[in-house]
Amino acid sequence: MSSEIIFIKGKKVTLRPPETDDIPLFTKWFNDPQTRENLSMRRPITMEEETKIVEKLNSTNSVFLVICEAASGRTIGNLSIDISWINRRGMFGIMLGEREDQNKGYGREAMTLFIDYCFNVLNLHRIVLEVYSFNERAIHLYKDLGFVHEGTFRQHSYKNGEFYDLLYMGLLDTEYK
Ligand SMILES: CC(C)(COP(=O)(O)OP(=O)(O)OC[C@H]1O[C@@H](n2cnc3c(N)ncnc32)[C@H](O)[C@@H]1OP(=O)(O)O)[C@@H](O)C(=O)NCCC(=O)NCCS
């Protein structure tokens, strides 16, 4: 779907709050075998469950935004941060739902806009994320944006018959500014 609402505006992408009409597309993405490959989802997700997930992600302790292609307004992904206000820290996640929208710089710009929002508007001190060791594109992008590889949970996640390492990465506001 496309929407007129814009929360953060970039050149390639815009970020907006989610709407009820987004739920079928998100449910499609999270059930898609290829899309699930890089994410932690294993169980099937119903529209009802996805509705609850999105509601929970847009609470006082989280921000969830929809990524749209700036030129068309088309919905292409989402990103979120789960915040610990006491520690001024957030756990970040991002996905572009369709393969043809990946590797075109949309993820980079969406993250750049969102990191700026997290540090300069939400006043967070630290952004952390987890990424599978085989997700080379994501790791390249995160490192390029300044995220530091802080540790590895060895053979942490079982996927398709194998255990994979999970990398823990972090970015401090002082490193970003
Ligand atoms: C990870 C993701 C958010 C990145 O967004 P994107 O728009 O595809 O990425 P961008 O085009 O902005 O940047 C990708 C960078 O990785 C590089 N890259 C692409 N494939 C790569 C690979 N196999 N190995 C190393 N680098 C790679 C690109 O060259 C580009 O770097 P550059 O700008 O220095 O040339 C997106 O691909 C995605 O949603 N993937 C599926 C879900 C996912 O993996 N989410 C993250 C879970 S932790």
The ligand as a Gaussian input file, in Angstrom:
#p B3LYP/6-31G(d) Opt

LIG

0 1
 C       19.879000      -5.999000       5.406000
 C       19.080000      -4.935000       4.650000
 C       18.262000      -4.106000       5.643000
 C       20.070000      -4.000000       3.941000
 O       19.373000      -3.028000       3.218000
 P       19.668000      -2.849000       1.639000
 O       18.865000      -1.731000       1.149000
 O       19.489000      -4.174000       0.970000
 O       21.217000      -2.492000       1.674000
 P       21.943000      -1.270000       0.962000
 O       21.712000      -1.383000      -0.520000
 O       21.563000       0.009000       1.608000
 O       23.469000      -1.567000       1.317000
 C       23.979000      -2.859000       1.127000
 C       25.488000      -2.811000       1.201000
 O       25.967000      -4.167000       1.319000
 C       26.800000      -4.482000       0.200000
 N       26.565000      -5.889000      -0.079000
 C       25.566000      -6.461000      -0.780000
 N       25.679000      -7.797000      -0.772000
 C       26.787000      -8.084000      -0.030000
 C       27.449000      -9.290000       0.350000
 N       26.962000     -10.482000      -0.023000
 N       28.562000      -9.203000       1.113000
 C       29.041000      -8.005000       1.518000
 N       28.462000      -6.821000       1.177000
 C       27.347000      -6.858000       0.423000
 C       26.381000      -3.524000      -0.900000
 O       27.401000      -3.345000      -1.853000
 C       26.105000      -2.259000      -0.077000
 O       27.304000      -1.683000       0.335000
 P       27.867000      -0.324000      -0.329000
 O       26.791000       0.705000      -0.157000
 O       29.103000      -0.035000       0.479000
 O       28.142000      -0.662000      -1.775000
 C       18.131000      -5.572000       3.588000
 O       18.887000      -6.224000       2.587000
 C       17.155000      -6.573000       4.197000
 O       16.142000      -6.180000       4.729000
 N       17.447000      -7.868000       4.087000
 C       16.543000      -8.916000       4.521000
 C       16.257000      -8.882000       6.014000
 C       17.506000      -8.729000       6.839000
 O       18.527000      -9.332000       6.569000
 N       17.393000      -7.914000       7.882000
 C       18.491000      -7.673000       8.808000
 C       18.496000      -8.713000       9.857000
 S       19.793000      -8.429000      11.048000

